[in-house]
Amino acid sequence: MLWGLHSGGWMSGLYAGAADAYRAQVDLLAEHGLHATSWSVRELLAMPAGRREEVAGWLAERDIRVSLGVGGIDWLSTDDGAIRRATDETVAALRTLVPLVRAPLVSTGIDRNLHHYSRDVPVGCQIERLGVAMAPLAKACAAMGAPLAIHTVTHFGRDLAELCRRVPGLGLLVDTANFFLIGQPPVEGAAECAAYAVGTHFKDHYAAPNFKPLGLNVRGAVPGQGDVGLREIYGLLMEKAPAPDRLVMELEIDPVCDEQDRPRDRRDVLREAVAFVKSL
């Protein structure tokens, strides 16, 4: 199992202003005994080749691996040629980048305007179309030893599990708190996803009822201190994931405030999160 820290969001403030943000991020991960993060394919391709090699050297020295994010592909497009071209370009990039950063997985996402309740493209049609569109990239990623994983955002766990059942080699990057976005209890959603989980954004939120409209208000919590049920979800993943020893478990932490609604110190929050991980 690889424990790591998501590279974006609130915690990136710990290194974003450094003279060399990549070096500072690598040093931060190593300081806390974390061995994984995630960067986008586009981000790495924008670097000069020499710079990529330099950063890859730091990663190797600290035994840190980088999951690769694939964006910009409209998986639900009806233009088969455009998807095929984007897939070919992505595969070519991954053949360079996967070995360079020892990527344990490749992640992608579905248009966030689409969800379980979409009427213009019903969920059954989404799954059918995605199954056809994603299969070639899933096959190529599996052959590279870095499985393709869908980041869970606006679908029920069972929706994405059904998609994985249809596409050999396709897995899930289970964002533990995002189930709140679709109105699903996180433990239930994680249970539906666990058999296909290859990684997580291990994230916690506090939740409170919102009656206008009926729903939830959520806010960031230190992992293990909120209402997501991370300890139970961890147990589900250990029991049901296809390869628990290879799971990529990235801590992701949204802004955490104290009782007076003041932002907490990021380093204190990260130390508490790592302590929770060690207790599992």
Secondary structure, DSSP 4 states (H G I P E B T S, - for coil): -EEEE-SSSGGGGGTTTSSSHHHHHHHHHHHTT--EEEEEHHHHHTS-HHHHHHHHHHHHHTT-EEEEE-----TT-S-HHHHHHHHHHHHHHHHHHHHHHT-S-EEE---TT--TT-SSS-HHHHHHHHHHHHHHHHHHHHHHT--EEEEPSSS-HHHHHHHHHHSTT-EEEEETTTHHHHT--HHHHHHHHGGGEEEEEE-EEEEEEEETTEEEEEEEE-TTSSSS-HHHHHHHHHHHSS-GGG-EEEE-----B-TTSPBPPHHHHHHHHHHHHHH-
